[in-house]
């Protein structure tokens, strides 16, 4: 049964009439056109569909759109502010932390979430925090470097 | 340049391939200076086409164009899948034409705009395509200098080029940009020349490090992959599949599925698809379909396949041989026999196979995650009996390929369904479909028998590969008596590989390098020699020797007093289509659990001229990281024609915490042709870890991957 669901999407109030049991991933991609969030496995294992829900990194293939009612959802498209890349995005470019780029949105969203929770994150904590995001091209070292340098930048270069 | 033979006009024969006259060609691409070229050298034999497939063209398969606005474009059927050729090729062109890199545009993988190409694989782009593209760029430069020379009334040899601007040093006030010179021109030339080694000492762009040009699009979600495309009226298709690969559809009832609002089911022979504008709804409707299949009995599974390979009635081709092995074995003091089993592997790129197909009037357009847009165009044209120029294939960003996006099954499905339903159709394979219908790294068996004399020299080498080819098995050691035999499928016998097989990053080189380097290591242990010293004593290929020495220095390797030494250090060398690698790794084995942790790995690579050291280093690191999967966890289990591992939960890819400290070095070989570096570093990781486990524990493993259970089992036997 369809119902009206409203939530904040990338800072904007969004409302749609939809079956609330649909997965958030496909609602974002199909109904709302935010295709930066990727499908990789559908069972919450690869992390390429990660978005922030109330600042928490969540695998959007494993939550329904009904569950985000009244919450704030941020996708990769909503991470930059006023045309300025988020420090994690900037660091991914600077460190060439990607190859094919398909896992990249999920990597960046997960890292952004980690840094919100723990601004003083250590390299080991970054590794364990990113552990469940899969990258097949093998850009891992560059990704860790990027997240580490973004963390430093967000703390004011300390 | 003086050897260049150029034709000033496109002959009918040449333009016919594209079904296009010269005037039409310029209508499509606009005016300017155009140089056509081939990915191979003139005079090289033209590969023979397989029946029903197009051969490599005799005239051209790419072109380079100087636009009226000064933009330099290179049109090629190659595709970018993360490997970074979209930067390396730009560097090579900027170098030759002396233009800023921002002025260069790569137009790739669109069958309507680009000439035919067989596909993107085998580290071929930089190795084969690159030098010819550079020649074409040099040719274009020559044409532009000629044009400027006519305008300035001074010989071309007197002119200089700087950042795409031609000037006469004696008359610096008067200059021409490439754009000004190309304006209003319709000049086209053929490049028909064998590239010669050049003086590589004054490079500006080539040999310098550059980052990816597409990172900005990829970090913002703006980069469009096939599954992100959208067309008006488009529907998503979910396909009805059997439980096992051998299933043949006997009956299907989709009345319940069609009760769901907006759902349509179409059938084209065996292909039954559920359509809806919302993928989730299509997926729910799919579950309502009742389909019956008949299944073949398939007795072979992932455990018994190796035995079935050895028992199969196969062909035996001696691919390389010298001397007399029988006489060689008589000279041996120690003879060692080894049998190695290597399983099927999934490509497991994160982007599953996707395609969007749309018929508009008499024209079919297909967007596909594919490494082979032209063979796909051929297949579509032939399936629908359409002329080639009515079928367009476009490859957007590709989310990883590694050889696995070469068969295009999903694109054929999308097109057939689009034809059946009359709407644009998107097919995005689920991960579970991916693990069933992807083609897999070829499982295989190696049997190697070899021996050394009392002085530790290899006197006999008898190498047999079963159903996994011999790429990487080349003789790089001094082996006066040797033979390499490949056992393969014999016509008229049942297929040995139950699963579909295809290229998987450096196809089968992982297998063969493991085989050779494990055997060499056993010989070293038998000779009671340090494994590096044993290799240096027996190697004959100077490039491999130099590469190994570079790895030794990079790692800071100290020879072992005895072997195994207990230190957990392994070494392996290898060669992949002209590139040499040497790797030394240090590991730790948990003696209780059998779990192996790689502490560090040093990798040296001689890839000839390295166009983009940063890009090449990323490829090396990517190879070393990806290889941890086939070394420790990846193995496709199957039973009764059904793949058991259907998602990442049981098919485990390398993770962040697995990645060791990686040190890499690329040997400085600017005077050598480029050999490419997308694959080589992956080939020796299985071997180097295998040898390190032996050094740590004295246990030898002969079956990939090296799971904790297998390590413990081998330790018990040691």
Interface residues (C-beta under 8 A of the other chain):
Chain A: X22 X23 X26 X29 X30 X31 X33 X34 X35 X36 X37 X38 X39 X40 X41 X42 X43 X45 X46 X48 X75 X76 X77 X79 X80 X85 X89 X92 X93 X94 X96 X98 X99 X100 X101 X102 X103 X104 X105 X108 X127 X128 X130 X131 X132 X133 X134 X135 X136 X137 X138 X139 X140 X141 X142 X143 X144
Chain B: X81 X82 X83 X84 X211 X212 X214 X215 X216 X217 X218 X219 X220 X221 X222 X223 X224 X225 X227 X228 X230 X236 X277 X278 X279 X280 X347 X348 X349 X350 X351 X352 X397 X398 X399 X400 X402 X428 X430 X431 X614 X618 X621 X622 X623 X624 X625 X626 X647 X648 X649 X653 X654 X655 X656 X657 X659 X662
